[in-house]
């Protein structure tokens, strides 16, 4: 790899990051319009009992927001909607612990491997899952879950791909969370319902914290006995 920014802080091992995501079972997928809102977001996540964030690269503020969350030291922070190797470099330089992409890109997965960070590429078909496996990936993002067959599709894919775990995102919320968390193949579930963009933009720590706490309580109630 040439010309890539150096990482400022030690990166967590991919297996450790996966274990932490699976332990929390929920991954808040957040759009940050202004990096100045990131610290309040972090406070809301931690206060609500879910110190995890996937900051999407859908705005120019993403790298600085990741940097601000990482600086807190109490949030597991990832970069979402990562489409290119250059964005992987940006995310890693900002301090991202993991990288999520909507599809399976060899360039993105290989750059993540070079940096030693966890890659969660998107895969919703058998061919895409197999392509991810060929790149050494055993946990994939299932996106967009709601329009790609939902929990039933994941259950069907899990049969031939017994060693693969899924992180469904897109169209997931309180009404159907149980369907996904009931599947042994689901490592965690991503969603934005507990981190609405307007509340994040408004710096509404109380509002976001309440939604996060509700999501955590719901996920806890759905744990197998």
N, C-alpha and C positions, 0 to 999 in steps of 0.2 A: 504494500500500500504506500502510495506516495502523496505528499501534500495534504495529509489529513491532520486536523488539529489534535494536539495531545490532550489527553483527558487529565483534568485537574485533580480528580480524586479517584481513589481505588474503586474499581467496579465490583459489585457483588457477583458471585458466581451464578451462572444461569440457573443451576439446580436450586440454589438457595432462593433466588427470586421467584421461581415457579412454586416452591414450597410456601413462600409467604403469600403469594397470590391465592393459592389453593386454600390456605388457612383462613384467609379473609372471605373467600368465596364471591366477593363482589369487587368490581373494578369500576370506579366512577370515571366516565368518559367526559372530559370537560373541554369546552372551547373558551379560551381566555383572550379577550380583546385588548386588554391592557395589562402588561406584566405587573403593574402596581397592585392589581387585584389578587395576585397569587398568594401573598402572605395571609390575607384574610381567608382565602379559600383553604389554605393549609390549616388554619385555626379551626375552620368549620369541620373539615374532614377529621382532624384529630379529636375535636370535641365530640363529634358524633360517633366516634369509635371505629372509624374506617380510614386509617392513615395511608391511603393509596390514591394515586391519581394517574390517569392516562391523558396527558395534555396533547390535543390534536394539533398537527401542523397545518391547520386550516387558516391560521392567522399569522401575521408577521411577529406577533408577540410571543409565540410558542417557545423559542429558545430561551428568552429571558425569563419567561414564566417558569420553565423547568429549572433554570438556574436558581431562581428565588425559592422554589419549593425544596430543591436539594439543599440549599444553604440552611434551611430550618433544621435539618438533621433528623426529623421525626416522620417523614413521609416517603414511602416507596414511590418513586416517580418514574413514569415511562413517557415515551413519545409515541403518539398515534398518528395515523394517516401519513406515514412515512413512505414516500414513493421512490426515492432515489438514494444512491449511495452517498451523495453529497449531503442529503438531509440526515442520513445516519451519522455522518461526521459532525454535523451541527448538534444533533441530539446528544451524542456522546460527549462532545466538548462542553455542553451545558450541564451535564451530570445525569443524563437519563440512565436508569437501571435496566430498562428493557425497551424494545422497539417493536411497534405494532404496525403492520401494513394491511391495507384492505385486500390485497391479492398476494400471490406468491411470486416474488421477484428474486431471481438468482443473485442479481447484483446487490440487493438489499440484504439478503440472508448471508451472503459471503462477506460483505463488509461488516456486518454484526459479528460474525465469527472472528474476523481479524481483530476487532476491538474487544472480543471476549464478553459481549453483552448478549442477553437473551433476545432472540428474534421470534415474534409471533406473527407469521404470515397468514394471510387470509386464504381459506380453502373451503369450498362448499360442494365440490363434486369429488367422485372417486379419483378422477385423473389429477385433480389439484392436490388432493391429500397424498397421492402417490408421488407427485412431483416434490412436495415438501419433504416426504420421507427420504427421497433420493438426495436431498440437500442436508440430511442429518437432523431434520426438525421432527419432533414427535408430539408437540403441542401446537395447535393451529387456532387461529381466530376463525370462527364460523360467522361470516358476515356477507350480506345482511341476513341475519337469522330469520326474521319474520317473513321475508318473501322468498326464502330458499328452502322452505319445508319445515322450519322450526325444529322442535324437539324430536319429532318423528323422523326427520331426515338425519339428525345426529345419531339417533338410535340405530338407524339402518346402516349408516357408515361405520359405526362402531363394531358391527358384526364382523366384516372382513378385515378391519383395521383395529385389531384388539389392543395394540400397544399405543394407539393415538389418543390424545386427550384434546378436548375442544373448549374454546372460550367464546360462546355465542354472544353476539353483540348486534344491535339493530332490531328495533321492534320488541325489545324486552322491557318489561315493567312489572309492577306489583301483581297485575292480574295473571300473568303467565310465568312468573319466576319459578313457581313450584315445579312446573313441567320440566324445566331445564335442570334445576338443582337435584331433581330426583334421578337423573341419569348418572351412573358411575363414570361414564366417559367425560363428563363435564368437570373441568378443573375449577372454573370460576365463570361468572357471568358479568359481562360488561354492560353498562347502561348510563344514560345521561339524565334519567328521571330525577335522581337525587341531587343533581348539580345543574339546575336550569341556568342557561346562559344569561338570562336577564337578572337573576339573583346574584350570580357571580359578578356580573358587570356592576351591579349596584353595591357590591361589598356587603351584602346582607348575610353576615355571619350567622345570626340567629336563625334565619329562614333556612339556609343551607344545612346548618347543623341539625335542625329538626328533621329535615327530609332524610339526611344521612342516617340519623339515629333510627328513624322508622324503617329504613331499608335494612339496616343491620339487625334490628329486632325481627323483622320478617324472615330474613335468611336464617337466623338462629332458630326460629320456630319451625323451620323446614328441615332441620338436621334430622337424619335417621335416628331412631331410638337406639 
